[in-house]
Amino acid sequence: MADGREIDLPVSSARRLLVGLGAGFSLAGLAAELARHLGGVHGPFVGLLSLSYEGNLPSWYASALPLACAGLLAWTAAGEQQDRGHWRVLALGFVAIAVDEAVGFHEQLSGIFDTSGVLHFDWVIPAGALVLALGLYFLGFLRRLSRETARRFVLAGAVYVGGAVLCELPLGWWTEQYGDDSFGYALIDWCEETLEVVGLTLFAFALLDRLADRPLRITPRAGAPTR
């Protein structure tokens, strides 16, 4: 039988990296908005670091972080005897989040409903229904987890949904009243994006702790070269 190699997950280093990246992008994004709206700065610094812009460093991280969570979920699923299907569905869901962050599928849902005010961005209606359906689907799964893990998953999910969906309500109202090129819009959007990163980071922390004593075993294929 081919020999395998075990890889231990560097939990402490991974946690420090996630905190550093999340805090760094959030604070840099806030600095960019302050420089733009209060300092009159409109150079490449703003476009590169603003959380309201697409195709820049924060948007890259917004896609990379859920993809990292998907990888941790797949790792978790490989070692679970119970609810392996639920873990895999979660992994696929986070891949979908990563893709959506990159291409903005959810924005294509706008315009379905004739709404205004806090529902100016009407895609929050189907998004809210999806969140409710997923909550019901994973309710039994959460009950079968340890109380601490379930609590941490729920907290991470609440923070993420609070940013991704609920913050769209005041953002929609502000956009309708004052447009999307004001300091108020930038601050609300910054809060939204920061909450999303915090929620995903908390979820990654819970997964890292679950995997702390579970090394990844890599077994080469039979007949594969060893050097």
Number of C-alpha atoms within 10 A of each C-alpha: 7 11 11 12 11 11 11 12 16 12 17 12 10 14 17 11 12 19 16 12 17 21 15 13 21 23 17 19 28 21 15 25 26 18 16 19 15 10 10 10 14 13 11 9 15 22 19 18 23 27 29 22 14 17 11 15 16 25 20 14 18 24 20 18 22 26 21 17 24 25 16 18 23 18 19 20 20 12 13 11 8 12 14 15 12 15 21 18 16 18 24 17 16 22 21 17 21 23 17 15 19 17 13 13 13 14 13 10 16 17 12 12 14 9 12 12 16 19 19 22 25 22 19 22 16 15 16 14 11 12 15 11 12 11 15 11 12 12 12 11 15 16 11 12 14 9 11 10 18 17 14 16 21 16 15 24 20 16 21 24 19 17 23 21 18 17 20 23 17 18 25 21 18 19 20 16 10 12 13 16 11 13 15 16 20 23 18 19 22 22 19 24 23 25 22 24 29 21 24 25 22 22 22 24 22 18 20 22 15 14 20 13 11 16 15 17 12 11 12 14 12 9 7 8 7 8 3
